[in-house]
Amino acid sequence: MRMSVRIAGVLTGLTLVLGGGAFAAHADIPACTNLVAQSGVAVSDAVTSACVQGVHNDLDGCVGALTAAGVAGGAANGACRMAASPPR
């Protein structure tokens, strides 16, 4: 097997192993931030950080952080639940 083909295979494998988990963990952040934006609150770093908490199933932390960022309770709860649910 040629060395360039072997190196390409190793790099592809590393990319899938290291990057695949990060992509799956952040797959529902856009759903969360979109719901926040639809509620009329600007998506800031605090909102994104709160959505990350939701992805990691910290619903209380997510709702609390979104509420502190100005998102109404019902919208915050819905956005965090969207973050916690698997992608469809």
N, C-alpha and C positions, 0 to 999 in steps of 0.2 A: 504494500500500500504506500502511495506517495506521501511524503511528509506534509505537504500542503493540505491534502485531503484529510489527513489525520488531525491536523491542527484545527481545521475548519469544523470537524465533527466534535472535537473537544470543546471548542468555543460555543458551538450551538447548544451542546448539552448543558454547559454552565449557564448560558443565558436562560434556558428553560427552567433550570433548577432554581436559580437565584431570582429571576424576574417573574416567574410564573406565580409564586405565592404572593408577591407584592401586588400584582395585578388583581388577583382574586380577592384580596383583602380590601381593595379600594374600588371594587366594581360598583358598589351602590352609593358611593359618595355623591356622584352626579344626581341621582334620584333625590337624595336628601337636599342637596343645595338647590335643585330646581324647585322643589316644593317650598323651600324658604323664600326663594325669589318670587314665586307666584303669590306668596302671602304679602308681598310688598316690602320685604326687608332686604337690604343690599347684602350680597354674599361677601363676607369679609373672611379674614384668616380665622377669626373666632368662630364663625359659622362652620367653616370647613373643619376646624379642629373638633367642634362638637359632633359633626357628622362622623368623623373618624371614631369617636367614642361609641356612637351608635353601631358602626360596623363591627366593633368589638363587643357588642351586646351589653354595653354599659348604658342602658336606656335611661336610668335616672340621671346619670352624669350628662348625657346628651341633651335631655329635655331641660335640665337646669342651666346648662351652658347656652342653649338656644334661647331660652327665656331671658337670660341675662343679656343676650345680644339684641333683644327687642322683639323676638318672635312670640306671637300669641300662643297660649298654652295648647290649644287644639292643633294648631299648625306645627308646633314644636314636637308634640307627641307623634303626629302623623309622619313628619320628616324623619324622626328617629326610628320609627318602625320600618319605614322604607329603607333606611340604611342597614338595619339589622336583618332584613329579609334577603334570601338569596336572589341573585339575578335571574331574570326570566328569559 
